[in-house]
Amino acid sequence: MASKVKTPKYKLKTHKATSKRFRLTGAGVLVRTKGGKSHLRRRTSDRTKALFTEMVVVEGKKIIQTVRRLTPNSK
């Protein structure tokens, strides 16, 4: 009898850029950070700069599927 050949199990790697930009809340809602926070902000008003800190809920079904595929270890 021939012995069974084991196929290797591959580790799923997290896409680091995606994991830094998106987060899952406790309720399982996908949220993202806003862009434009890093530089060229001198002429921006304080109110607009304060709005950059808010997280935005991601609503597109396809982008949610893509983010979950790229970050397999996020719960």
mmCIF file of the N, C-alpha and C atoms, coordinates in Angstrom:
data_MODEL
# 
_entry.id   MODEL 
# 
loop_
_atom_site.group_PDB 
_atom_site.id 
_atom_site.type_symbol 
_atom_site.label_atom_id 
_atom_site.label_alt_id 
_atom_site.label_comp_id 
_atom_site.label_asym_id 
_atom_site.label_entity_id 
_atom_site.label_seq_id 
_atom_site.pdbx_PDB_ins_code 
_atom_site.Cartn_x 
_atom_site.Cartn_y 
_atom_site.Cartn_z 
_atom_site.occupancy 
_atom_site.B_iso_or_equiv 
_atom_site.pdbx_formal_charge 
_atom_site.auth_seq_id 
_atom_site.auth_comp_id 
_atom_site.auth_asym_id 
_atom_site.auth_atom_id 
_atom_site.pdbx_PDB_model_num 
ATOM 1   N N  . MET A 1 1  ? 0.821   -1.185 0.000  1.00 0.00 ? 1  MET A N  1 
ATOM 2   C CA . MET A 1 1  ? 0.000   0.000  0.000  1.00 0.00 ? 1  MET A CA 1 
ATOM 3   C C  . MET A 1 1  ? 0.867   1.252  0.000  1.00 0.00 ? 1  MET A C  1 
ATOM 4   N N  . ALA A 1 2  ? 0.484   2.185  -0.795 1.00 0.00 ? 2  ALA A N  1 
ATOM 5   C CA . ALA A 1 2  ? 1.219   3.451  -0.837 1.00 0.00 ? 2  ALA A CA 1 
ATOM 6   C C  . ALA A 1 2  ? 0.789   4.329  0.329  1.00 0.00 ? 2  ALA A C  1 
ATOM 7   N N  . SER A 1 3  ? 1.771   4.994  0.920  1.00 0.00 ? 3  SER A N  1 
ATOM 8   C CA . SER A 1 3  ? 1.438   5.878  2.036  1.00 0.00 ? 3  SER A CA 1 
ATOM 9   C C  . SER A 1 3  ? 0.848   7.187  1.513  1.00 0.00 ? 3  SER A C  1 
ATOM 10  N N  . LYS A 1 4  ? 0.044   7.789  2.338  1.00 0.00 ? 4  LYS A N  1 
ATOM 11  C CA . LYS A 1 4  ? -0.617  9.018  1.952  1.00 0.00 ? 4  LYS A CA 1 
ATOM 12  C C  . LYS A 1 4  ? 0.378   10.177 2.000  1.00 0.00 ? 4  LYS A C  1 
ATOM 13  N N  . VAL A 1 5  ? 0.385   10.990 0.962  1.00 0.00 ? 5  VAL A N  1 
ATOM 14  C CA . VAL A 1 5  ? 1.279   12.152 0.922  1.00 0.00 ? 5  VAL A CA 1 
ATOM 15  C C  . VAL A 1 5  ? 0.550   13.328 1.549  1.00 0.00 ? 5  VAL A C  1 
ATOM 16  N N  . LYS A 1 6  ? 1.226   13.956 2.529  1.00 0.00 ? 6  LYS A N  1 
ATOM 17  C CA . LYS A 1 6  ? 0.602   15.104 3.192  1.00 0.00 ? 6  LYS A CA 1 
ATOM 18  C C  . LYS A 1 6  ? 0.849   16.370 2.378  1.00 0.00 ? 6  LYS A C  1 
ATOM 19  N N  . THR A 1 7  ? -0.204  17.126 2.179  1.00 0.00 ? 7  THR A N  1 
ATOM 20  C CA . THR A 1 7  ? -0.040  18.419 1.527  1.00 0.00 ? 7  THR A CA 1 
ATOM 21  C C  . THR A 1 7  ? 0.217   19.451 2.607  1.00 0.00 ? 7  THR A C  1 
ATOM 22  N N  . PRO A 1 8  ? 1.143   20.385 2.351  1.00 0.00 ? 8  PRO A N  1 
ATOM 23  C CA . PRO A 1 8  ? 1.476   21.362 3.396  1.00 0.00 ? 8  PRO A CA 1 
ATOM 24  C C  . PRO A 1 8  ? 0.344   22.359 3.609  1.00 0.00 ? 8  PRO A C  1 
ATOM 25  N N  . LYS A 1 9  ? 0.189   22.806 4.843  1.00 0.00 ? 9  LYS A N  1 
ATOM 26  C CA . LYS A 1 9  ? -0.775  23.857 5.182  1.00 0.00 ? 9  LYS A CA 1 
ATOM 27  C C  . LYS A 1 9  ? -0.047  25.191 5.098  1.00 0.00 ? 9  LYS A C  1 
ATOM 28  N N  . TYR A 1 10 ? -0.621  26.122 4.383  1.00 0.00 ? 10 TYR A N  1 
ATOM 29  C CA . TYR A 1 10 ? 0.022   27.416 4.205  1.00 0.00 ? 10 TYR A CA 1 
ATOM 30  C C  . TYR A 1 10 ? -0.513  28.409 5.218  1.00 0.00 ? 10 TYR A C  1 
ATOM 31  N N  . LYS A 1 11 ? 0.387   29.262 5.705  1.00 0.00 ? 11 LYS A N  1 
ATOM 32  C CA . LYS A 1 11 ? -0.028  30.295 6.637  1.00 0.00 ? 11 LYS A CA 1 
ATOM 33  C C  . LYS A 1 11 ? -0.659  31.441 5.862  1.00 0.00 ? 11 LYS A C  1 
ATOM 34  N N  . LEU A 1 12 ? -1.720  31.996 6.415  1.00 0.00 ? 12 LEU A N  1 
ATOM 35  C CA . LEU A 1 12 ? -2.356  33.156 5.806  1.00 0.00 ? 12 LEU A CA 1 
ATOM 36  C C  . LEU A 1 12 ? -1.656  34.409 6.320  1.00 0.00 ? 12 LEU A C  1 
ATOM 37  N N  . LYS A 1 13 ? -1.189  35.218 5.408  1.00 0.00 ? 13 LYS A N  1 
ATOM 38  C CA . LYS A 1 13 ? -0.475  36.418 5.809  1.00 0.00 ? 13 LYS A CA 1 
ATOM 39  C C  . LYS A 1 13 ? -1.397  37.630 5.719  1.00 0.00 ? 13 LYS A C  1 
ATOM 40  N N  . THR A 1 14 ? -1.260  38.523 6.674  1.00 0.00 ? 14 THR A N  1 
ATOM 41  C CA . THR A 1 14 ? -2.057  39.740 6.728  1.00 0.00 ? 14 THR A CA 1 
ATOM 42  C C  . THR A 1 14 ? -1.438  40.797 5.827  1.00 0.00 ? 14 THR A C  1 
ATOM 43  N N  . HIS A 1 15 ? -2.271  41.481 5.051  1.00 0.00 ? 15 HIS A N  1 
ATOM 44  C CA . HIS A 1 15 ? -1.826  42.612 4.240  1.00 0.00 ? 15 HIS A CA 1 
ATOM 45  C C  . HIS A 1 15 ? -1.701  43.812 5.174  1.00 0.00 ? 15 HIS A C  1 
ATOM 46  N N  . LYS A 1 16 ? -0.463  44.215 5.469  1.00 0.00 ? 16 LYS A N  1 
ATOM 47  C CA . LYS A 1 16 ? -0.207  45.182 6.535  1.00 0.00 ? 16 LYS A CA 1 
ATOM 48  C C  . LYS A 1 16 ? -0.786  46.564 6.242  1.00 0.00 ? 16 LYS A C  1 
ATOM 49  N N  . ALA A 1 17 ? -0.763  47.001 4.997  1.00 0.00 ? 17 ALA A N  1 
ATOM 50  C CA . ALA A 1 17 ? -1.312  48.317 4.671  1.00 0.00 ? 17 ALA A CA 1 
ATOM 51  C C  . ALA A 1 17 ? -2.808  48.363 4.939  1.00 0.00 ? 17 ALA A C  1 
ATOM 52  N N  . THR A 1 18 ? -3.488  47.255 4.653  1.00 0.00 ? 18 THR A N  1 
ATOM 53  C CA . THR A 1 18 ? -4.930  47.187 4.909  1.00 0.00 ? 18 THR A CA 1 
ATOM 54  C C  . THR A 1 18 ? -5.217  47.157 6.400  1.00 0.00 ? 18 THR A C  1 
ATOM 55  N N  . SER A 1 19 ? -4.414  46.420 7.153  1.00 0.00 ? 19 SER A N  1 
ATOM 56  C CA . SER A 1 19 ? -4.669  46.323 8.594  1.00 0.00 ? 19 SER A CA 1 
ATOM 57  C C  . SER A 1 19 ? -4.419  47.646 9.304  1.00 0.00 ? 19 SER A C  1 
ATOM 58  N N  . LYS A 1 20 ? -3.574  48.504 8.725  1.00 0.00 ? 20 LYS A N  1 
ATOM 59  C CA . LYS A 1 20 ? -3.330  49.812 9.338  1.00 0.00 ? 20 LYS A CA 1 
ATOM 60  C C  . LYS A 1 20 ? -4.435  50.813 9.002  1.00 0.00 ? 20 LYS A C  1 
ATOM 61  N N  . ARG A 1 21 ? -5.113  50.613 7.873  1.00 0.00 ? 21 ARG A N  1 
ATOM 62  C CA . ARG A 1 21 ? -6.123  51.578 7.435  1.00 0.00 ? 21 ARG A CA 1 
ATOM 63  C C  . ARG A 1 21 ? -7.533  51.253 7.912  1.00 0.00 ? 21 ARG A C  1 
ATOM 64  N N  . PHE A 1 22 ? -7.817  49.974 8.150  1.00 0.00 ? 22 PHE A N  1 
ATOM 65  C CA . PHE A 1 22 ? -9.174  49.561 8.498  1.00 0.00 ? 22 PHE A CA 1 
ATOM 66  C C  . PHE A 1 22 ? -9.186  48.883 9.856  1.00 0.00 ? 22 PHE A C  1 
ATOM 67  N N  . ARG A 1 23 ? -10.332 48.993 10.568 1.00 0.00 ? 23 ARG A N  1 
ATOM 68  C CA . ARG A 1 23 ? -10.505 48.299 11.840 1.00 0.00 ? 23 ARG A CA 1 
ATOM 69  C C  . ARG A 1 23 ? -11.912 47.746 11.920 1.00 0.00 ? 23 ARG A C  1 
ATOM 70  N N  . LEU A 1 24 ? -12.045 46.679 12.690 1.00 0.00 ? 24 LEU A N  1 
ATOM 71  C CA . LEU A 1 24 ? -13.360 46.124 12.975 1.00 0.00 ? 24 LEU A CA 1 
ATOM 72  C C  . LEU A 1 24 ? -13.758 46.546 14.378 1.00 0.00 ? 24 LEU A C  1 
ATOM 73  N N  . THR A 1 25 ? -14.965 47.057 14.528 1.00 0.00 ? 25 THR A N  1 
ATOM 74  C CA . THR A 1 25 ? -15.445 47.426 15.847 1.00 0.00 ? 25 THR A CA 1 
ATOM 75  C C  . THR A 1 25 ? -15.915 46.172 16.571 1.00 0.00 ? 25 THR A C  1 
ATOM 76  N N  . GLY A 1 26 ? -16.296 46.331 17.826 1.00 0.00 ? 26 GLY A N  1 
ATOM 77  C CA . GLY A 1 26 ? -16.782 45.201 18.601 1.00 0.00 ? 26 GLY A CA 1 
ATOM 78  C C  . GLY A 1 26 ? -18.050 44.607 18.034 1.00 0.00 ? 26 GLY A C  1 
ATOM 79  N N  . ALA A 1 27 ? -18.852 45.436 17.365 1.00 0.00 ? 27 ALA A N  1 
ATOM 80  C CA . ALA A 1 27 ? -20.096 44.966 16.764 1.00 0.00 ? 27 ALA A CA 1 
ATOM 81  C C  . ALA A 1 27 ? -19.871 44.354 15.384 1.00 0.00 ? 27 ALA A C  1 
ATOM 82  N N  . GLY A 1 28 ? -18.606 44.349 14.914 1.00 0.00 ? 28 GLY A N  1 
ATOM 83  C CA . GLY A 1 28 ? -18.303 43.769 13.614 1.00 0.00 ? 28 GLY A CA 1 
ATOM 84  C C  . GLY A 1 28 ? -18.452 44.722 12.451 1.00 0.00 ? 28 GLY A C  1 
ATOM 85  N N  . VAL A 1 29 ? -18.531 46.023 12.733 1.00 0.00 ? 29 VAL A N  1 
ATOM 86  C CA . VAL A 1 29 ? -18.664 47.024 11.678 1.00 0.00 ? 29 VAL A CA 1 
ATOM 87  C C  . VAL A 1 29 ? -17.257 47.423 11.222 1.00 0.00 ? 29 VAL A C  1 
ATOM 88  N N  . LEU A 1 30 ? -17.059 47.515 9.920  1.00 0.00 ? 30 LEU A N  1 
ATOM 89  C CA . LEU A 1 30 ? -15.766 47.900 9.371  1.00 0.00 ? 30 LEU A CA 1 
ATOM 90  C C  . LEU A 1 30 ? -15.691 49.415 9.288  1.00 0.00 ? 30 LEU A C  1 
ATOM 91  N N  . VAL A 1 31 ? -14.648 49.999 9.879  1.00 0.00 ? 31 VAL A N  1 
ATOM 92  C CA . VAL A 1 31 ? -14.457 51.447 9.836  1.00 0.00 ? 31 VAL A CA 1 
ATOM 93  C C  . VAL A 1 31 ? -13.076 51.740 9.269  1.00 0.00 ? 31 VAL A C  1 
ATOM 94  N N  . ARG A 1 32 ? -12.937 52.942 8.722  1.00 0.00 ? 32 ARG A N  1 
ATOM 95  C CA . ARG A 1 32 ? -11.658 53.347 8.138  1.00 0.00 ? 32 ARG A CA 1 
ATOM 96  C C  . ARG A 1 32 ? -11.277 54.728 8.655  1.00 0.00 ? 32 ARG A C  1 
ATOM 97  N N  . THR A 1 33 ? -9.984  55.040 8.540  1.00 0.00 ? 33 THR A N  1 
ATOM 98  C CA . THR A 1 33 ? -9.509  56.362 8.915  1.00 0.00 ? 33 THR A CA 1 
ATOM 99  C C  . THR A 1 33 ? -9.615  57.280 7.704  1.00 0.00 ? 33 THR A C  1 
ATOM 100 N N  . LYS A 1 34 ? -9.539  58.567 7.941  1.00 0.00 ? 34 LYS A N  1 
ATOM 101 C CA . LYS A 1 34 ? -9.589  59.530 6.856  1.00 0.00 ? 34 LYS A CA 1 
ATOM 102 C C  . LYS A 1 34 ? -8.179  59.873 6.399  1.00 0.00 ? 34 LYS A C  1 
ATOM 103 N N  . GLY A 1 35 ? -8.057  60.201 5.125  1.00 0.00 ? 35 GLY A N  1 
ATOM 104 C CA . GLY A 1 35 ? -6.765  60.600 4.588  1.00 0.00 ? 35 GLY A CA 1 
ATOM 105 C C  . GLY A 1 35 ? -6.544  62.089 4.737  1.00 0.00 ? 35 GLY A C  1 
ATOM 106 N N  . GLY A 1 36 ? -5.334  62.536 4.444  1.00 0.00 ? 36 GLY A N  1 
ATOM 107 C CA . GLY A 1 36 ? -5.021  63.960 4.483  1.00 0.00 ? 36 GLY A CA 1 
ATOM 108 C C  . GLY A 1 36 ? -4.651  64.474 5.851  1.00 0.00 ? 36 GLY A C  1 
ATOM 109 N N  . LYS A 1 37 ? -4.170  63.608 6.741  1.00 0.00 ? 37 LYS A N  1 
ATOM 110 C CA . LYS A 1 37 ? -3.853  64.034 8.098  1.00 0.00 ? 37 LYS A CA 1 
ATOM 111 C C  . LYS A 1 37 ? -2.372  64.324 8.313  1.00 0.00 ? 37 LYS A C  1 
ATOM 112 N N  . SER A 1 38 ? -1.538  63.935 7.375  1.00 0.00 ? 38 SER A N  1 
ATOM 113 C CA . SER A 1 38 ? -0.112  63.930 7.680  1.00 0.00 ? 38 SER A CA 1 
ATOM 114 C C  . SER A 1 38 ? 0.606   65.256 7.405  1.00 0.00 ? 38 SER A C  1 
ATOM 115 N N  . HIS A 1 39 ? 0.425   65.850 6.236  1.00 0.00 ? 39 HIS A N  1 
ATOM 116 C CA . HIS A 1 39 ? 1.169   67.076 5.947  1.00 0.00 ? 39 HIS A CA 1 
ATOM 117 C C  . HIS A 1 39 ? 0.320   68.006 5.086  1.00 0.00 ? 39 HIS A C  1 
ATOM 118 N N  . LEU A 1 40 ? 0.835   69.214 4.848  1.00 0.00 ? 40 LEU A N  1 
ATOM 119 C CA . LEU A 1 40 ? 0.142   70.284 4.102  1.00 0.00 ? 40 LEU A CA 1 
ATOM 120 C C  . LEU A 1 40 ? -1.156  70.677 4.792  1.00 0.00 ? 40 LEU A C  1 
ATOM 121 N N  . ARG A 1 41 ? -1.094  70.858 6.104  1.00 0.00 ? 41 ARG A N  1 
ATOM 122 C CA . ARG A 1 41 ? -2.301  71.190 6.860  1.00 0.00 ? 41 ARG A CA 1 
ATOM 123 C C  . ARG A 1 41 ? -2.258  72.584 7.462  1.00 0.00 ? 41 ARG A C  1 
ATOM 124 N N  . ARG A 1 42 ? -1.276  73.414 7.106  1.00 0.00 ? 42 ARG A N  1 
ATOM 125 C CA . ARG A 1 42 ? -1.165  74.727 7.730  1.00 0.00 ? 42 ARG A CA 1 
ATOM 126 C C  . ARG A 1 42 ? -2.341  75.643 7.390  1.00 0.00 ? 42 ARG A C  1 
ATOM 127 N N  . ARG A 1 43 ? -2.796  75.567 6.159  1.00 0.00 ? 43 ARG A N  1 
ATOM 128 C CA . ARG A 1 43 ? -3.892  76.446 5.743  1.00 0.00 ? 43 ARG A CA 1 
ATOM 129 C C  . ARG A 1 43 ? -5.266  75.873 6.070  1.00 0.00 ? 43 ARG A C  1 
ATOM 130 N N  . THR A 1 44 ? -5.315  74.682 6.606  1.00 0.00 ? 44 THR A N  1 
ATOM 131 C CA . THR A 1 44 ? -6.590  74.052 6.936  1.00 0.00 ? 44 THR A CA 1 
ATOM 132 C C  . THR A 1 44 ? -7.106  74.588 8.262  1.00 0.00 ? 44 THR A C  1 
ATOM 133 N N  . SER A 1 45 ? -8.406  74.815 8.325  1.00 0.00 ? 45 SER A N  1 
ATOM 134 C CA . SER A 1 45 ? -8.982  75.358 9.558  1.00 0.00 ? 45 SER A CA 1 
ATOM 135 C C  . SER A 1 45 ? -8.952  74.309 10.671 1.00 0.00 ? 45 SER A C  1 
ATOM 136 N N  . ASP A 1 46 ? -9.009  74.784 11.914 1.00 0.00 ? 46 ASP A N  1 
ATOM 137 C CA . ASP A 1 46 ? -8.967  73.884 13.064 1.00 0.00 ? 46 ASP A CA 1 
ATOM 138 C C  . ASP A 1 46 ? -10.168 72.943 13.078 1.00 0.00 ? 46 ASP A C  1 
ATOM 139 N N  . ARG A 1 47 ? -11.314 73.444 12.645 1.00 0.00 ? 47 ARG A N  1 
ATOM 140 C CA . ARG A 1 47 ? -12.510 72.606 12.618 1.00 0.00 ? 47 ARG A CA 1 
ATOM 141 C C  . ARG A 1 47 ? -12.349 71.458 11.627 1.00 0.00 ? 47 ARG A C  1 
ATOM 142 N N  . THR A 1 48 ? -11.797 71.751 10.464 1.00 0.00 ? 48 THR A N  1 
ATOM 143 C CA . THR A 1 48 ? -11.578 70.709 9.456  1.00 0.00 ? 48 THR A CA 1 
ATOM 144 C C  . THR A 1 48 ? -10.553 69.701 9.941  1.00 0.00 ? 48 THR A C  1 
ATOM 145 N N  . LYS A 1 49 ? -9.500  70.176 10.606 1.00 0.00 ? 49 LYS A N  1 
ATOM 146 C CA . LYS A 1 49 ? -8.479  69.266 11.126 1.00 0.00 ? 49 LYS A CA 1 
ATOM 147 C C  . LYS A 1 49 ? -9.058  68.356 12.206 1.00 0.00 ? 49 LYS A C  1 
ATOM 148 N N  . ALA A 1 50 ? -9.995  68.873 12.992 1.00 0.00 ? 50 ALA A N  1 
ATOM 149 C CA . ALA A 1 50 ? -10.625 68.057 14.027 1.00 0.00 ? 50 ALA A CA 1 
ATOM 150 C C  . ALA A 1 50 ? -11.490 66.960 13.412 1.00 0.00 ? 50 ALA A C  1 
ATOM 151 N N  . LEU A 1 51 ? -12.064 67.226 12.239 1.00 0.00 ? 51 LEU A N  1 
ATOM 152 C CA . LEU A 1 51 ? -12.897 66.232 11.576 1.00 0.00 ? 51 LEU A CA 1 
ATOM 153 C C  . LEU A 1 51 ? -12.078 65.065 11.030 1.00 0.00 ? 51 LEU A C  1 
ATOM 154 N N  . PHE A 1 52 ? -10.758 65.265 10.857 1.00 0.00 ? 52 PHE A N  1 
ATOM 155 C CA . PHE A 1 52 ? -9.908  64.190 10.346 1.00 0.00 ? 52 PHE A CA 1 
ATOM 156 C C  . PHE A 1 52 ? -9.771  63.035 11.329 1.00 0.00 ? 52 PHE A C  1 
ATOM 157 N N  . THR A 1 53 ? -10.020 63.276 12.613 1.00 0.00 ? 53 THR A N  1 
ATOM 158 C CA . THR A 1 53 ? -9.804  62.227 13.609 1.00 0.00 ? 53 THR A CA 1 
ATOM 159 C C  . THR A 1 53 ? -10.936 61.205 13.643 1.00 0.00 ? 53 THR A C  1 
ATOM 160 N N  . GLU A 1 54 ? -12.078 61.536 13.059 1.00 0.00 ? 54 GLU A N  1 
ATOM 161 C CA . GLU A 1 54 ? -13.223 60.629 13.103 1.00 0.00 ? 54 GLU A CA 1 
ATOM 162 C C  . GLU A 1 54 ? -13.005 59.418 12.205 1.00 0.00 ? 54 GLU A C  1 
ATOM 163 N N  . MET A 1 55 ? -13.586 58.301 12.605 1.00 0.00 ? 55 MET A N  1 
ATOM 164 C CA . MET A 1 55 ? -13.567 57.095 11.789 1.00 0.00 ? 55 MET A CA 1 
ATOM 165 C C  . MET A 1 55 ? -14.857 57.064 10.962 1.00 0.00 ? 55 MET A C  1 
ATOM 166 N N  . VAL A 1 56 ? -14.761 56.563 9.742  1.00 0.00 ? 56 VAL A N  1 
ATOM 167 C CA . VAL A 1 56 ? -15.893 56.525 8.826  1.00 0.00 ? 56 VAL A CA 1 
ATOM 168 C C  . VAL A 1 56 ? -16.296 55.074 8.620  1.00 0.00 ? 56 VAL A C  1 
ATOM 169 N N  . VAL A 1 57 ? -17.590 54.802 8.655  1.00 0.00 ? 57 VAL A N  1 
ATOM 170 C CA . VAL A 1 57 ? -18.092 53.443 8.445  1.00 0.00 ? 57 VAL A CA 1 
ATOM 171 C C  . VAL A 1 57 ? -17.995 53.103 6.961  1.00 0.00 ? 57 VAL A C  1 
ATOM 172 N N  . VAL A 1 58 ? -17.470 51.922 6.655  1.00 0.00 ? 58 VAL A N  1 
ATOM 173 C CA . VAL A 1 58 ? -17.359 51.446 5.275  1.00 0.00 ? 58 VAL A CA 1 
ATOM 174 C C  . VAL A 1 58 ? -18.661 50.747 4.920  1.00 0.00 ? 58 VAL A C  1 
ATOM 175 N N  . GLU A 1 59 ? -19.261 51.127 3.778  1.00 0.00 ? 59 GLU A N  1 
ATOM 176 C CA . GLU A 1 59 ? -20.583 50.611 3.447  1.00 0.00 ? 59 GLU A CA 1 
ATOM 177 C C  . GLU A 1 59 ? -20.618 49.680 2.238  1.00 0.00 ? 59 GLU A C  1 
ATOM 178 N N  . GLY A 1 60 ? -19.638 49.736 1.357  1.00 0.00 ? 60 GLY A N  1 
ATOM 179 C CA . GLY A 1 60 ? -19.670 48.902 0.152  1.00 0.00 ? 60 GLY A CA 1 
ATOM 180 C C  . GLY A 1 60 ? -19.437 47.436 0.467  1.00 0.00 ? 60 GLY A C  1 
ATOM 181 N N  . LYS A 1 61 ? -20.283 46.556 -0.070 1.00 0.00 ? 61 LYS A N  1 
ATOM 182 C CA . LYS A 1 61 ? -20.175 45.120 0.220  1.00 0.00 ? 61 LYS A CA 1 
ATOM 183 C C  . LYS A 1 61 ? -18.889 44.526 -0.342 1.00 0.00 ? 61 LYS A C  1 
ATOM 184 N N  . LYS A 1 62 ? -18.517 44.943 -1.543 1.00 0.00 ? 62 LYS A N  1 
ATOM 185 C CA . LYS A 1 62 ? -17.325 44.383 -2.181 1.00 0.00 ? 62 LYS A CA 1 
ATOM 186 C C  . LYS A 1 62 ? -16.053 44.799 -1.452 1.00 0.00 ? 62 LYS A C  1 
ATOM 187 N N  . ILE A 1 63 ? -15.980 46.034 -1.010 1.00 0.00 ? 63 ILE A N  1 
ATOM 188 C CA . ILE A 1 63 ? -14.765 46.465 -0.310 1.00 0.00 ? 63 ILE A CA 1 
ATOM 189 C C  . ILE A 1 63 ? -14.667 45.801 1.055  1.00 0.00 ? 63 ILE A C  1 
ATOM 190 N N  . ILE A 1 64 ? -15.802 45.514 1.684  1.00 0.00 ? 64 ILE A N  1 
ATOM 191 C CA . ILE A 1 64 ? -15.788 44.786 2.956  1.00 0.00 ? 64 ILE A CA 1 
ATOM 192 C C  . ILE A 1 64 ? -15.267 43.369 2.732  1.00 0.00 ? 64 ILE A C  1 
ATOM 193 N N  . GLN A 1 65 ? -15.709 42.718 1.652  1.00 0.00 ? 65 GLN A N  1 
ATOM 194 C CA . GLN A 1 65 ? -15.206 41.381 1.320  1.00 0.00 ? 65 GLN A CA 1 
ATOM 195 C C  . GLN A 1 65 ? -13.705 41.407 1.064  1.00 0.00 ? 65 GLN A C  1 
ATOM 196 N N  . THR A 1 66 ? -13.238 42.433 0.352  1.00 0.00 ? 66 THR A N  1 
ATOM 197 C CA . THR A 1 66 ? -11.818 42.539 0.027  1.00 0.00 ? 66 THR A CA 1 
ATOM 198 C C  . THR A 1 66 ? -10.982 42.734 1.282  1.00 0.00 ? 66 THR A C  1 
ATOM 199 N N  . VAL A 1 67 ? -11.437 43.609 2.179  1.00 0.00 ? 67 VAL A N  1 
ATOM 200 C CA . VAL A 1 67 ? -10.684 43.877 3.408  1.00 0.00 ? 67 VAL A CA 1 
ATOM 201 C C  . VAL A 1 67 ? -10.653 42.638 4.288  1.00 0.00 ? 67 VAL A C  1 
ATOM 202 N N  . ARG A 1 68 ? -11.745 41.909 4.374  1.00 0.00 ? 68 ARG A N  1 
ATOM 203 C CA . ARG A 1 68 ? -11.757 40.687 5.193  1.00 0.00 ? 68 ARG A CA 1 
ATOM 204 C C  . ARG A 1 68 ? -10.859 39.611 4.613  1.00 0.00 ? 68 ARG A C  1 
ATOM 205 N N  . ARG A 1 69 ? -10.741 39.577 3.275  1.00 0.00 ? 69 ARG A N  1 
ATOM 206 C CA . ARG A 1 69 ? -9.846  38.608 2.648  1.00 0.00 ? 69 ARG A CA 1 
ATOM 207 C C  . ARG A 1 69 ? -8.381  38.976 2.884  1.00 0.00 ? 69 ARG A C  1 
ATOM 208 N N  . LEU A 1 70 ? -8.086  40.282 2.879  1.00 0.00 ? 70 LEU A N  1 
ATOM 209 C CA . LEU A 1 70 ? -6.698  40.730 3.059  1.00 0.00 ? 70 LEU A CA 1 
ATOM 210 C C  . LEU A 1 70 ? -6.254  40.676 4.519  1.00 0.00 ? 70 LEU A C  1 
ATOM 211 N N  . THR A 1 71 ? -7.197  40.703 5.451  1.00 0.00 ? 71 THR A N  1 
ATOM 212 C CA . THR A 1 71 ? -6.849  40.623 6.876  1.00 0.00 ? 71 THR A CA 1 
ATOM 213 C C  . THR A 1 71 ? -7.555  39.409 7.472  1.00 0.00 ? 71 THR A C  1 
ATOM 214 N N  . PRO A 1 72 ? -7.034  38.212 7.236  1.00 0.00 ? 72 PRO A N  1 
ATOM 215 C CA . PRO A 1 72 ? -7.745  37.005 7.647  1.00 0.00 ? 72 PRO A CA 1 
ATOM 216 C C  . PRO A 1 72 ? -7.781  36.782 9.157  1.00 0.00 ? 72 PRO A C  1 
ATOM 217 N N  . ASN A 1 73 ? -6.822  37.360 9.897  1.00 0.00 ? 73 ASN A N  1 
ATOM 218 C CA . ASN A 1 73 ? -6.765  37.088 11.339 1.00 0.00 ? 73 ASN A CA 1 
ATOM 219 C C  . ASN A 1 73 ? -7.539  38.090 12.167 1.00 0.00 ? 73 ASN A C  1 
ATOM 220 N N  . SER A 1 74 ? -8.176  39.079 11.539 1.00 0.00 ? 74 SER A N  1 
ATOM 221 C CA . SER A 1 74 ? -8.993  40.011 12.306 1.00 0.00 ? 74 SER A CA 1 
ATOM 222 C C  . SER A 1 74 ? -10.335 39.361 12.592 1.00 0.00 ? 74 SER A C  1 
ATOM 223 N N  . LYS A 1 75 ? -10.820 39.540 13.792 1.00 0.00 ? 75 LYS A N  1 
ATOM 224 C CA . LYS A 1 75 ? -12.061 38.885 14.205 1.00 0.00 ? 75 LYS A CA 1 
ATOM 225 C C  . LYS A 1 75 ? -13.242 39.780 13.921 1.00 0.00 ? 75 LYS A C  1 
# 
